[in-house]
Amino acid sequence: MSKRLEGEKGDIVILGVPFDSNSSFLRGAAIGWEALWSFINSGSSNWSSEDGIDISKVKKVKFLGKIKARDYFGIEDEIKEILKKNVKIISIGGDHSITLPILRAFSKFFRNIEIIHFDAHPDLYEKYEDNPYSHACAFARIMEEGLARKVTSIGVRASTPHQKHQAKKLGVEFIPLEDLHLIFKIKFENPVYLSIDIDSLDPAFAPGVSHPEPGGLSTRELLDIIKKVKIPSIIGADIVEFNPLRDINNITSAVVFKILKELISKFLQKSEN
């Protein structure tokens, strides 16, 4: 698929956000974009989604490469410039802290954003290791700044008492793993942004993460939610926390590519409605 310097109106653009300086434990997520492209170019898998779309032949899907922001706060400005072209963006991270500057940019173009958040962790710390911009704090900042009307978190299984208190305080809803069907009963009425932390999956399915947490979603459960959840308007998404330095036999690379294909398919379907 050819790379473009910028998208055009109506495009679905894919870009890398190679940043992991706000990771609290291990580095490596910053090179997730390069590892994904290496896997894609290996020829191990094709570009067809499960509904039969050959994404490589869809002209409106554009790959812009990685952003050139020199620091964390520069991410917002670069995303904002791309959004001026009236495109949809799927970002490949990077640690989960990138979602904050990305949502800051999106909030300049969309109101009342609703977020579906897949994660083993709530990322709701008021501050973590004296860093308010840690990847463990991203959704606390998002809600405090009014960047989202609602956050629905799926896959959370490592929430501390502090973060549970934060969830109640900030209005974040958890969907218990034993009650995944509840996500299909939620009525989303505003623009929806999807944020997918790869550690929402059980490490048996995605070992290439910095914070593996047993007992998570299966790849099939995550894909089914993406494919079947009813969303009137999807405006953007990110896939974060893929750490190829922790991967085994490219298992997680394959999973990230699979998720990316099904996300693109979801975007294409919504753009046709």
DRENPA-3360 file (N, C-alpha, C; in nm, 2 decimals, always signed):
BEGIN
1 = MSKRLEGE = +0.09/-0.12/+0.00/+0.00/+0.00/+0.00/+0.09/+0.12/+0.00 ~ +0.06/+0.22/-0.08/+0.14/+0.34/-0.10/+0.13/+0.43/+0.02 ~ +0.24/+0.50/+0.05/+0.23/+0.60/+0.16/+0.20/+0.73/+0.11 ~ +0.13/+0.81/+0.18/+0.10/+0.95/+0.14/+0.14/+1.04/+0.25 ~ +0.18/+1.16/+0.22/+0.23/+1.26/+0.31/+0.11/+1.31/+0.40 ~ -0.01/+1.31/+0.34/-0.13/+1.36/+0.41/-0.25/+1.29/+0.35 ~ -0.35/+1.29/+0.43/-0.48/+1.23/+0.39/-0.56/+1.33/+0.31 ~ -0.67/+1.28/+0.25/-0.77/+1.37/+0.18/-0.90/+1.34/+0.25;
9 = KGDIVILG = -1.00/+1.43/+0.22/-1.13/+1.42/+0.28/-1.19/+1.29/+0.26 ~ -1.24/+1.23/+0.37/-1.30/+1.10/+0.37/-1.21/+0.98/+0.38 ~ -1.07/+1.01/+0.39/-0.98/+0.90/+0.40/-0.98/+0.84/+0.54 ~ -0.93/+0.71/+0.55/-0.90/+0.65/+0.68/-0.75/+0.64/+0.68 ~ -0.69/+0.71/+0.77/-0.54/+0.72/+0.77/-0.49/+0.64/+0.89 ~ -0.38/+0.57/+0.87/-0.31/+0.49/+0.97/-0.17/+0.55/+0.99 ~ -0.14/+0.58/+1.12/-0.01/+0.63/+1.14/+0.05/+0.58/+1.27 ~ +0.18/+0.58/+1.28/+0.25/+0.53/+1.40/+0.28/+0.65/+1.49;
17 = VPFDSNSS = +0.27/+0.62/+1.62/+0.30/+0.72/+1.72/+0.41/+0.66/+1.81 ~ +0.54/+0.67/+1.77/+0.64/+0.59/+1.84/+0.69/+0.66/+1.97 ~ +0.61/+0.65/+2.07/+0.64/+0.72/+2.20/+0.61/+0.63/+2.32 ~ +0.71/+0.61/+2.40/+0.69/+0.53/+2.52/+0.76/+0.59/+2.65 ~ +0.79/+0.72/+2.64/+0.86/+0.78/+2.76/+0.78/+0.79/+2.88 ~ +0.65/+0.77/+2.87/+0.56/+0.77/+2.99/+0.53/+0.63/+3.04 ~ +0.60/+0.53/+2.99/+0.58/+0.39/+3.04/+0.64/+0.38/+3.18 ~ +0.58/+0.32/+3.27/+0.62/+0.31/+3.41/+0.71/+0.19/+3.44;
25 = FLRGAAIG = +0.72/+0.10/+3.35/+0.79/-0.03/+3.38/+0.90/-0.06/+3.27 ~ +0.86/-0.08/+3.15/+0.95/-0.12/+3.05/+0.94/-0.03/+2.92 ~ +1.05/-0.01/+2.85/+1.04/+0.05/+2.72/+1.03/-0.05/+2.61 ~ +0.98/-0.01/+2.50/+0.97/-0.10/+2.39/+0.85/-0.08/+2.30 ~ +0.74/-0.02/+2.36/+0.62/+0.01/+2.28/+0.65/+0.11/+2.17 ~ +0.75/+0.19/+2.19/+0.78/+0.29/+2.08/+0.82/+0.23/+1.95 ~ +0.86/+0.11/+1.95/+0.90/+0.04/+1.83/+0.80/-0.06/+1.78 ~ +0.68/-0.05/+1.84/+0.57/-0.14/+1.80/+0.53/-0.12/+1.65;
33 = WEALWSFI = +0.53/+0.01/+1.61/+0.50/+0.05/+1.47/+0.59/-0.02/+1.37 ~ +0.72/-0.01/+1.40/+0.82/-0.08/+1.31/+0.80/-0.23/+1.31 ~ +0.78/-0.29/+1.43/+0.76/-0.43/+1.43/+0.64/-0.48/+1.36 ~ +0.53/-0.40/+1.36/+0.41/-0.43/+1.29/+0.44/-0.43/+1.14 ~ +0.50/-0.32/+1.09/+0.53/-0.31/+0.95/+0.62/-0.42/+0.90 ~ +0.72/-0.46/+0.99/+0.81/-0.57/+0.95/+0.72/-0.70/+0.93 ~ +0.63/-0.72/+1.02/+0.54/-0.84/+1.01/+0.46/-0.84/+0.89 ~ +0.39/-0.72/+0.86/+0.31/-0.71/+0.75/+0.38/-0.74/+0.62;
41 = NSGSSNWS = +0.50/-0.68/+0.61/+0.58/-0.70/+0.49/+0.65/-0.84/+0.48 ~ +0.64/-0.92/+0.58/+0.69/-1.05/+0.58/+0.61/-1.15/+0.49 ~ +0.49/-1.11/+0.46/+0.40/-1.19/+0.38/+0.33/-1.31/+0.46 ~ +0.34/-1.30/+0.59/+0.28/-1.41/+0.67/+0.13/-1.41/+0.66 ~ +0.07/-1.29/+0.64/-0.08/-1.28/+0.63/-0.11/-1.19/+0.52 ~ -0.24/-1.20/+0.48/-0.29/-1.11/+0.37/-0.37/-0.99/+0.43 ~ -0.42/-0.90/+0.34/-0.48/-0.78/+0.38/-0.64/-0.80/+0.39 ~ -0.69/-0.92/+0.38/-0.83/-0.93/+0.37/-0.89/-0.94/+0.52;
49 = SEDGIDIS = -1.00/-0.86/+0.54/-1.07/-0.87/+0.67/-1.16/-0.99/+0.66 ~ -1.22/-1.02/+0.78/-1.31/-1.13/+0.79/-1.44/-1.12/+0.71 ~ -1.48/-1.00/+0.67/-1.60/-0.98/+0.59/-1.56/-0.98/+0.44 ~ -1.44/-1.01/+0.41/-1.41/-1.03/+0.27/-1.35/-0.90/+0.20 ~ -1.32/-0.80/+0.27/-1.27/-0.67/+0.21/-1.12/-0.69/+0.20 ~ -1.07/-0.67/+0.07/-0.93/-0.67/+0.05/-0.88/-0.52/+0.07 ~ -0.83/-0.49/+0.19/-0.80/-0.36/+0.23/-0.69/-0.30/+0.14 ~ -0.60/-0.38/+0.09/-0.49/-0.33/+0.01/-0.54/-0.26/-0.12;
57 = KVKKVKFL = -0.67/-0.29/-0.16/-0.73/-0.24/-0.28/-0.82/-0.12/-0.25 ~ -0.83/-0.08/-0.13/-0.93/+0.03/-0.09/-0.85/+0.16/-0.09 ~ -0.87/+0.25/-0.19/-0.79/+0.37/-0.21/-0.80/+0.47/-0.10 ~ -0.92/+0.47/-0.03/-0.93/+0.57/+0.08/-0.86/+0.53/+0.21 ~ -0.80/+0.41/+0.21/-0.72/+0.37/+0.33/-0.57/+0.41/+0.30 ~ -0.52/+0.51/+0.38/-0.38/+0.56/+0.35/-0.29/+0.54/+0.47 ~ -0.17/+0.50/+0.45/-0.07/+0.49/+0.55/+0.03/+0.60/+0.55 ~ +0.03/+0.68/+0.66/+0.11/+0.80/+0.66/+0.25/+0.78/+0.72;
65 = GKIKARDY = +0.28/+0.66/+0.76/+0.41/+0.65/+0.83/+0.40/+0.69/+0.98 ~ +0.51/+0.73/+1.04/+0.50/+0.77/+1.18/+0.51/+0.92/+1.19 ~ +0.44/+0.97/+1.30/+0.44/+1.12/+1.32/+0.58/+1.16/+1.35 ~ +0.61/+1.29/+1.34/+0.74/+1.35/+1.36/+0.75/+1.44/+1.48 ~ +0.65/+1.43/+1.57/+0.65/+1.51/+1.69/+0.78/+1.49/+1.77 ~ +0.85/+1.59/+1.81/+0.97/+1.58/+1.89/+0.95/+1.55/+2.03 ~ +0.83/+1.58/+2.09/+0.81/+1.55/+2.23/+0.66/+1.51/+2.24 ~ +0.63/+1.47/+2.37/+0.49/+1.42/+2.40/+0.38/+1.52/+2.36;
73 = FGIEDEIK = +0.40/+1.65/+2.39/+0.30/+1.75/+2.37/+0.29/+1.79/+2.22 ~ +0.39/+1.76/+2.15/+0.38/+1.78/+2.00/+0.29/+1.69/+1.93 ~ +0.25/+1.57/+1.99/+0.16/+1.48/+1.93/+0.03/+1.54/+1.90 ~ -0.02/+1.62/+1.99/-0.15/+1.69/+1.97/-0.15/+1.78/+1.85 ~ -0.05/+1.86/+1.83/-0.04/+1.95/+1.71/-0.04/+1.87/+1.58 ~ +0.03/+1.76/+1.58/+0.05/+1.69/+1.46/-0.09/+1.61/+1.42 ~ -0.15/+1.56/+1.52/-0.28/+1.50/+1.50/-0.38/+1.60/+1.45 ~ -0.38/+1.72/+1.51/-0.47/+1.82/+1.48/-0.46/+1.86/+1.33;
81 = EILKKNVK = -0.33/+1.87/+1.28/-0.31/+1.91/+1.14/-0.37/+1.80/+1.05 ~ -0.35/+1.68/+1.09/-0.41/+1.57/+1.00/-0.56/+1.57/+1.00 ~ -0.62/+1.60/+1.12/-0.77/+1.60/+1.13/-0.83/+1.72/+1.05 ~ -0.75/+1.82/+1.02/-0.80/+1.93/+0.94/-0.84/+1.89/+0.80 ~ -0.79/+1.78/+0.76/-0.83/+1.72/+0.63/-0.96/+1.64/+0.63 ~ -1.02/+1.64/+0.74/-1.15/+1.57/+0.76/-1.14/+1.42/+0.73 ~ -1.04/+1.36/+0.80/-1.02/+1.22/+0.78/-1.04/+1.15/+0.91 ~ -1.05/+1.01/+0.91/-1.05/+0.93/+1.03/-0.91/+0.88/+1.05;
89 = IISIGGDH = -0.87/+0.87/+1.18/-0.74/+0.83/+1.21/-0.74/+0.71/+1.30 ~ -0.65/+0.61/+1.27/-0.62/+0.50/+1.35/-0.47/+0.51/+1.39 ~ -0.44/+0.53/+1.51/-0.30/+0.55/+1.56/-0.25/+0.42/+1.61 ~ -0.12/+0.39/+1.58/-0.05/+0.27/+1.64/+0.06/+0.32/+1.73 ~ +0.04/+0.29/+1.86/+0.14/+0.33/+1.96/+0.26/+0.24/+1.97 ~ +0.34/+0.28/+2.06/+0.33/+0.38/+2.17/+0.26/+0.33/+2.29 ~ +0.30/+0.39/+2.41/+0.23/+0.36/+2.53/+0.10/+0.43/+2.54 ~ +0.02/+0.40/+2.64/-0.12/+0.45/+2.64/-0.13/+0.59/+2.67;
97 = SITLPILR = -0.02/+0.66/+2.71/-0.03/+0.80/+2.74/-0.06/+0.88/+2.61 ~ -0.03/+0.82/+2.49/-0.05/+0.90/+2.37/-0.20/+0.93/+2.35 ~ -0.29/+0.86/+2.41/-0.43/+0.88/+2.39/-0.47/+1.02/+2.44 ~ -0.41/+1.07/+2.54/-0.44/+1.20/+2.59/-0.42/+1.31/+2.49 ~ -0.30/+1.33/+2.43/-0.28/+1.43/+2.33/-0.36/+1.41/+2.21 ~ -0.38/+1.28/+2.17/-0.47/+1.25/+2.06/-0.61/+1.30/+2.08 ~ -0.66/+1.27/+2.20/-0.80/+1.32/+2.23/-0.81/+1.47/+2.25 ~ -0.70/+1.53/+2.29/-0.70/+1.68/+2.29/-0.72/+1.73/+2.15;
105 = AFSKFFRN = -0.65/+1.67/+2.06/-0.67/+1.71/+1.92/-0.81/+1.68/+1.87 ~ -0.86/+1.56/+1.89/-1.00/+1.53/+1.85/-1.10/+1.62/+1.91 ~ -1.08/+1.67/+2.03/-1.18/+1.75/+2.10/-1.20/+1.89/+2.03 ~ -1.10/+1.92/+1.95/-1.11/+2.05/+1.87/-1.21/+2.04/+1.75 ~ -1.24/+1.91/+1.72/-1.32/+1.89/+1.60/-1.46/+1.82/+1.63 ~ -1.46/+1.75/+1.75/-1.58/+1.67/+1.79/-1.62/+1.71/+1.93 ~ -1.75/+1.71/+1.96/-1.80/+1.73/+2.09/-1.87/+1.60/+2.15 ~ -1.87/+1.59/+2.28/-1.94/+1.48/+2.35/-1.88/+1.34/+2.30;
113 = IEIIHFDA = -1.75/+1.33/+2.29/-1.69/+1.21/+2.25/-1.72/+1.10/+2.35 ~ -1.75/+0.98/+2.31/-1.76/+0.86/+2.39/-1.65/+0.77/+2.36 ~ -1.59/+0.71/+2.46/-1.47/+0.63/+2.44/-1.50/+0.48/+2.48 ~ -1.47/+0.39/+2.40/-1.47/+0.25/+2.44/-1.33/+0.21/+2.46 ~ -1.29/+0.17/+2.58/-1.16/+0.16/+2.62/-1.13/+0.01/+2.66 ~ -1.04/-0.06/+2.59/-1.01/-0.20/+2.61/-0.87/-0.19/+2.69 ~ -0.87/-0.26/+2.81/-0.75/-0.25/+2.89/-0.75/-0.34/+3.01 ~ -0.64/-0.39/+3.05/-0.63/-0.47/+3.17/-0.64/-0.38/+3.29;
121 = HPDLYEKY = -0.60/-0.25/+3.27/-0.58/-0.15/+3.38/-0.67/-0.03/+3.35 ~ -0.73/+0.03/+3.45/-0.81/+0.15/+3.43/-0.74/+0.27/+3.38 ~ -0.61/+0.28/+3.41/-0.53/+0.40/+3.37/-0.59/+0.53/+3.43 ~ -0.63/+0.52/+3.56/-0.70/+0.63/+3.62/-0.63/+0.69/+3.75 ~ -0.50/+0.66/+3.76/-0.43/+0.71/+3.87/-0.43/+0.87/+3.87 ~ -0.44/+0.93/+3.98/-0.43/+1.07/+3.99/-0.29/+1.12/+3.95 ~ -0.19/+1.04/+3.99/-0.05/+1.06/+3.96/+0.02/+0.92/+3.98 ~ +0.11/+0.89/+3.89/+0.18/+0.76/+3.91/+0.33/+0.79/+3.90;
129 = EDNPYSHA = +0.40/+0.75/+4.01/+0.55/+0.77/+4.02/+0.58/+0.91/+3.99 ~ +0.50/+1.00/+4.05/+0.52/+1.14/+4.04/+0.50/+1.20/+3.90 ~ +0.44/+1.12/+3.81/+0.42/+1.17/+3.67/+0.27/+1.17/+3.64 ~ +0.21/+1.29/+3.63/+0.07/+1.30/+3.60/+0.04/+1.26/+3.46 ~ +0.14/+1.24/+3.37/+0.12/+1.20/+3.23/+0.16/+1.06/+3.21 ~ +0.18/+0.98/+3.31/+0.21/+0.84/+3.30/+0.11/+0.77/+3.22 ~ +0.14/+0.66/+3.15/+0.04/+0.58/+3.08/-0.06/+0.53/+3.18 ~ -0.03/+0.53/+3.31/-0.13/+0.48/+3.41/-0.23/+0.59/+3.45;
137 = CAFARIME = -0.21/+0.71/+3.39/-0.30/+0.82/+3.43/-0.38/+0.87/+3.32 ~ -0.37/+0.82/+3.20/-0.42/+0.88/+3.08/-0.57/+0.91/+3.08 ~ -0.65/+0.82/+3.14/-0.80/+0.84/+3.13/-0.84/+0.93/+3.25 ~ -0.76/+0.94/+3.35/-0.79/+1.04/+3.45/-0.78/+1.18/+3.40 ~ -0.67/+1.20/+3.32/-0.65/+1.33/+3.26/-0.76/+1.36/+3.15 ~ -0.80/+1.26/+3.07/-0.90/+1.28/+2.97/-1.03/+1.32/+3.03 ~ -1.07/+1.26/+3.14/-1.20/+1.29/+3.20/-1.19/+1.42/+3.27 ~ -1.08/+1.45/+3.34/-1.07/+1.58/+3.41/-1.07/+1.70/+3.32;
145 = EGLARKVT = -1.02/+1.68/+3.20/-1.01/+1.79/+3.10/-1.14/+1.80/+3.02 ~ -1.23/+1.71/+3.04/-1.36/+1.71/+2.97/-1.35/+1.67/+2.82 ~ -1.25/+1.59/+2.79/-1.22/+1.55/+2.65/-1.32/+1.44/+2.61 ~ -1.39/+1.38/+2.70/-1.48/+1.27/+2.67/-1.61/+1.29/+2.76 ~ -1.72/+1.26/+2.70/-1.84/+1.26/+2.77/-1.86/+1.13/+2.86 ~ -1.81/+1.02/+2.80/-1.82/+0.90/+2.87/-1.71/+0.80/+2.83 ~ -1.66/+0.72/+2.93/-1.56/+0.62/+2.90/-1.62/+0.49/+2.95 ~ -1.62/+0.39/+2.86/-1.67/+0.25/+2.90/-1.54/+0.16/+2.88;
153 = SIGVRAST = -1.50/+0.11/+3.00/-1.38/+0.03/+3.00/-1.41/-0.12/+3.00 ~ -1.34/-0.20/+2.91/-1.37/-0.34/+2.90/-1.23/-0.41/+2.92 ~ -1.24/-0.52/+3.00/-1.12/-0.60/+3.02/-1.04/-0.57/+3.14 ~ -1.09/-0.47/+3.22/-1.01/-0.43/+3.34/-1.02/-0.54/+3.45 ~ -0.90/-0.58/+3.49/-0.89/-0.68/+3.60/-0.77/-0.66/+3.69 ~ -0.72/-0.54/+3.69/-0.61/-0.50/+3.78/-0.63/-0.36/+3.83 ~ -0.75/-0.34/+3.89/-0.78/-0.21/+3.94/-0.76/-0.20/+4.09 ~ -0.68/-0.09/+4.13/-0.65/-0.07/+4.27/-0.77/+0.00/+4.33;
161 = PHQKHQAK = -0.78/+0.00/+4.47/-0.89/+0.08/+4.53/-0.89/+0.22/+4.49 ~ -0.77/+0.28/+4.48/-0.76/+0.42/+4.44/-0.83/+0.44/+4.30 ~ -0.80/+0.35/+4.21/-0.85/+0.37/+4.07/-1.00/+0.34/+4.07 ~ -1.05/+0.25/+4.15/-1.20/+0.23/+4.16/-1.27/+0.35/+4.21 ~ -1.20/+0.42/+4.31/-1.26/+0.54/+4.36/-1.26/+0.65/+4.25 ~ -1.15/+0.65/+4.17/-1.14/+0.75/+4.06/-1.24/+0.72/+3.96 ~ -1.27/+0.59/+3.93/-1.37/+0.56/+3.83/-1.51/+0.62/+3.87 ~ -1.55/+0.60/+4.00/-1.67/+0.66/+4.05/-1.67/+0.81/+4.04;
169 = KLGVEFIP = -1.56/+0.87/+4.08/-1.55/+1.01/+4.08/-1.56/+1.07/+3.94 ~ -1.50/+1.01/+3.85/-1.49/+1.06/+3.71/-1.59/+1.01/+3.62 ~ -1.67/+0.91/+3.66/-1.78/+0.86/+3.58/-1.74/+0.76/+3.47 ~ -1.64/+0.68/+3.51/-1.60/+0.58/+3.41/-1.67/+0.45/+3.45 ~ -1.72/+0.38/+3.35/-1.80/+0.26/+3.37/-1.71/+0.14/+3.33 ~ -1.71/+0.04/+3.42/-1.64/-0.09/+3.38/-1.74/-0.19/+3.34 ~ -1.71/-0.26/+3.23/-1.79/-0.38/+3.19/-1.71/-0.50/+3.24 ~ -1.77/-0.58/+3.34/-1.70/-0.69/+3.40/-1.67/-0.80/+3.29;
177 = LEDLHLIF = -1.56/-0.87/+3.30/-1.53/-0.97/+3.20/-1.63/-1.08/+3.19 ~ -1.70/-1.11/+3.31/-1.80/-1.21/+3.31/-1.93/-1.16/+3.25 ~ -1.94/-1.03/+3.22/-2.07/-0.98/+3.16/-2.04/-0.90/+3.04 ~ -1.96/-0.95/+2.95/-1.92/-0.88/+2.83/-2.04/-0.85/+2.74 ~ -2.15/-0.93/+2.75/-2.27/-0.90/+2.67/-2.33/-0.76/+2.70 ~ -2.30/-0.70/+2.81/-2.35/-0.58/+2.85/-2.31/-0.46/+2.75 ~ -2.19/-0.48/+2.69/-2.15/-0.38/+2.60/-2.24/-0.36/+2.48 ~ -2.31/-0.47/+2.45/-2.40/-0.46/+2.33/-2.54/-0.40/+2.37;
185 = KIKFENPV = -2.56/-0.37/+2.50/-2.68/-0.31/+2.54/-2.67/-0.16/+2.56 ~ -2.54/-0.11/+2.56/-2.52/+0.03/+2.58/-2.55/+0.11/+2.45 ~ -2.62/+0.22/+2.47/-2.66/+0.30/+2.36/-2.56/+0.41/+2.34 ~ -2.48/+0.41/+2.23/-2.39/+0.51/+2.20/-2.46/+0.61/+2.11 ~ -2.47/+0.73/+2.15/-2.54/+0.83/+2.07/-2.45/+0.94/+2.01 ~ -2.33/+0.95/+2.05/-2.23/+1.05/+2.01/-2.11/+0.99/+1.94 ~ -2.02/+1.08/+1.89/-1.91/+1.02/+1.82/-1.83/+0.93/+1.91 ~ -1.78/+0.82/+1.86/-1.72/+0.72/+1.94/-1.57/+0.70/+1.90;
193 = YLSIDIDS = -1.48/+0.70/+2.00/-1.34/+0.67/+1.98/-1.31/+0.54/+2.05 ~ -1.23/+0.45/+1.98/-1.19/+0.32/+2.04/-1.04/+0.33/+2.08 ~ -1.01/+0.29/+2.20/-0.88/+0.29/+2.25/-0.85/+0.15/+2.29 ~ -0.75/+0.08/+2.22/-0.73/-0.06/+2.25/-0.59/-0.09/+2.30 ~ -0.58/-0.11/+2.43/-0.45/-0.15/+2.49/-0.44/-0.30/+2.47 ~ -0.33/-0.35/+2.41/-0.32/-0.49/+2.38/-0.31/-0.58/+2.50 ~ -0.28/-0.52/+2.62/-0.28/-0.60/+2.74/-0.42/-0.63/+2.79 ~ -0.52/-0.57/+2.72/-0.66/-0.62/+2.75/-0.68/-0.76/+2.72;
201 = LDPAFAPG = -0.60/-0.81/+2.63/-0.60/-0.96/+2.59/-0.53/-1.04/+2.70 ~ -0.57/-1.16/+2.72/-0.50/-1.25/+2.80/-0.36/-1.27/+2.74 ~ -0.25/-1.27/+2.82/-0.12/-1.29/+2.77/-0.10/-1.42/+2.68 ~ -0.18/-1.51/+2.70/-0.18/-1.63/+2.61/-0.20/-1.60/+2.47 ~ -0.28/-1.49/+2.44/-0.31/-1.45/+2.31/-0.21/-1.34/+2.26 ~ -0.16/-1.26/+2.36/-0.07/-1.14/+2.32/+0.03/-1.13/+2.43 ~ +0.14/-1.21/+2.41/+0.25/-1.20/+2.51/+0.34/-1.07/+2.50 ~ +0.33/-1.00/+2.39/+0.42/-0.89/+2.36/+0.37/-0.76/+2.42;
209 = VSHPEPGG = +0.36/-0.75/+2.56/+0.32/-0.63/+2.63/+0.41/-0.62/+2.75 ~ +0.41/-0.50/+2.80/+0.50/-0.47/+2.92/+0.44/-0.51/+3.05 ~ +0.30/-0.51/+3.05/+0.23/-0.54/+3.18/+0.13/-0.66/+3.16 ~ +0.18/-0.78/+3.13/+0.09/-0.89/+3.11/+0.00/-0.92/+3.24 ~ -0.13/-0.93/+3.22/-0.22/-0.96/+3.33/-0.31/-1.08/+3.29 ~ -0.29/-1.19/+3.36/-0.37/-1.31/+3.32/-0.52/-1.29/+3.34 ~ -0.59/-1.38/+3.27/-0.74/-1.37/+3.29/-0.81/-1.28/+3.20 ~ -0.75/-1.24/+3.09/-0.81/-1.13/+3.00/-0.89/-1.18/+2.89;
217 = LSTRELLD = -0.93/-1.09/+2.80/-1.01/-1.12/+2.68/-0.93/-1.22/+2.59 ~ -1.01/-1.30/+2.52/-0.95/-1.37/+2.41/-0.95/-1.28/+2.28 ~ -0.87/-1.31/+2.19/-0.87/-1.24/+2.06/-1.01/-1.24/+2.00 ~ -1.07/-1.35/+2.00/-1.21/-1.36/+1.94/-1.31/-1.27/+2.01 ~ -1.30/-1.26/+2.14/-1.39/-1.18/+2.22/-1.37/-1.03/+2.18 ~ -1.25/-0.99/+2.17/-1.22/-0.85/+2.14/-1.27/-0.82/+2.00 ~ -1.24/-0.91/+1.90/-1.28/-0.89/+1.76/-1.43/-0.88/+1.75 ~ -1.50/-0.97/+1.82/-1.65/-0.97/+1.82/-1.71/-0.84/+1.87;
225 = IIKKVKIP = -1.65/-0.79/+1.97/-1.70/-0.66/+2.02/-1.68/-0.55/+1.92 ~ -1.56/-0.55/+1.86/-1.53/-0.45/+1.76/-1.63/-0.46/+1.64 ~ -1.65/-0.58/+1.60/-1.74/-0.60/+1.48/-1.89/-0.58/+1.51 ~ -1.93/-0.61/+1.63/-2.07/-0.62/+1.66/-2.13/-0.51/+1.74 ~ -2.05/-0.43/+1.81/-2.10/-0.32/+1.89/-2.16/-0.22/+1.80 ~ -2.28/-0.17/+1.84/-2.35/-0.07/+1.76/-2.30/+0.07/+1.79 ~ -2.24/+0.13/+1.68/-2.18/+0.26/+1.69/-2.24/+0.35/+1.58 ~ -2.31/+0.46/+1.61/-2.36/+0.54/+1.50/-2.25/+0.62/+1.43;
233 = SIIGADIV = -2.15/+0.66/+1.50/-2.04/+0.73/+1.43/-1.91/+0.70/+1.50 ~ -1.82/+0.65/+1.42/-1.68/+0.62/+1.48/-1.58/+0.72/+1.42 ~ -1.51/+0.79/+1.50/-1.43/+0.90/+1.46/-1.28/+0.87/+1.46 ~ -1.24/+0.77/+1.54/-1.09/+0.74/+1.55/-1.07/+0.62/+1.64 ~ -0.94/+0.58/+1.64/-0.90/+0.47/+1.73/-0.75/+0.47/+1.75 ~ -0.71/+0.40/+1.85/-0.57/+0.37/+1.87/-0.55/+0.23/+1.92 ~ -0.43/+0.17/+1.88/-0.39/+0.04/+1.93/-0.26/+0.07/+2.00 ~ -0.25/+0.04/+2.13/-0.13/+0.08/+2.21/-0.07/-0.03/+2.29;
241 = EFNPLRDI = +0.05/-0.01/+2.34/+0.12/-0.09/+2.44/+0.16/-0.23/+2.38 ~ +0.18/-0.23/+2.25/+0.24/-0.35/+2.19/+0.39/-0.33/+2.20 ~ +0.45/-0.42/+2.28/+0.60/-0.42/+2.30/+0.66/-0.54/+2.23 ~ +0.72/-0.52/+2.11/+0.78/-0.63/+2.04/+0.90/-0.70/+2.11 ~ +0.96/-0.63/+2.20/+1.07/-0.68/+2.28/+1.03/-0.80/+2.37 ~ +0.90/-0.80/+2.40/+0.84/-0.91/+2.48/+0.76/-1.01/+2.40 ~ +0.76/-1.00/+2.27/+0.68/-1.09/+2.19/+0.75/-1.23/+2.18 ~ +0.66/-1.32/+2.14/+0.71/-1.46/+2.12/+0.67/-1.51/+1.98;
249 = NNITSAVV = +0.76/-1.54/+1.89/+0.73/-1.59/+1.76/+0.63/-1.50/+1.68 ~ +0.64/-1.37/+1.70/+0.55/-1.27/+1.63/+0.40/-1.29/+1.66 ~ +0.37/-1.36/+1.77/+0.23/-1.38/+1.80/+0.15/-1.25/+1.81 ~ +0.21/-1.16/+1.89/+0.14/-1.03/+1.91/+0.14/-0.94/+1.79 ~ +0.24/-0.95/+1.71/+0.24/-0.88/+1.58/+0.12/-0.92/+1.50 ~ +0.10/-1.05/+1.49/-0.01/-1.11/+1.41/-0.14/-1.06/+1.47 ~ -0.15/-1.06/+1.60/-0.28/-1.01/+1.67/-0.30/-0.86/+1.64 ~ -0.20/-0.78/+1.65/-0.22/-0.64/+1.62/-0.26/-0.62/+1.48;
257 = FKILKELI = -0.20/-0.69/+1.38/-0.24/-0.68/+1.24/-0.38/-0.72/+1.22 ~ -0.42/-0.83/+1.29/-0.56/-0.87/+1.28/-0.66/-0.77/+1.33 ~ -0.63/-0.71/+1.45/-0.71/-0.61/+1.50/-0.72/-0.49/+1.41 ~ -0.61/-0.45/+1.36/-0.60/-0.33/+1.26/-0.69/-0.36/+1.14 ~ -0.68/-0.47/+1.08/-0.77/-0.50/+0.97/-0.92/-0.50/+1.00 ~ -0.96/-0.55/+1.11/-1.10/-0.55/+1.15/-1.14/-0.41/+1.19 ~ -1.05/-0.33/+1.25/-1.09/-0.19/+1.28/-1.11/-0.11/+1.15 ~ -1.02/-0.13/+1.05/-1.04/-0.06/+0.92/-1.17/-0.10/+0.86;
265 = SKFLQKSE = -1.20/-0.23/+0.86/-1.33/-0.28/+0.81/-1.44/-0.21/+0.87 ~ -1.44/-0.20/+1.01/-1.55/-0.13/+1.08/-1.56/+0.01/+1.03 ~ -1.45/+0.08/+1.02/-1.45/+0.22/+0.97/-1.51/+0.23/+0.83 ~ -1.47/+0.14/+0.74/-1.52/+0.14/+0.61/-1.68/+0.12/+0.61 ~ -1.72/+0.03/+0.69/-1.87/+0.00/+0.70/-1.94/+0.12/+0.74 ~ -1.89/+0.19/+0.85/-1.96/+0.31/+0.90/-1.95/+0.42/+0.80 ~ -1.85/+0.44/+0.72/-1.84/+0.54/+0.63/-1.94/+0.52/+0.51 ~ -1.98/+0.40/+0.49/-2.08/+0.37/+0.38/-2.22/+0.39/+0.43;
273 = N = -2.24/+0.40/+0.56/-2.38/+0.41/+0.61/-2.43/+0.56/+0.60;
% end
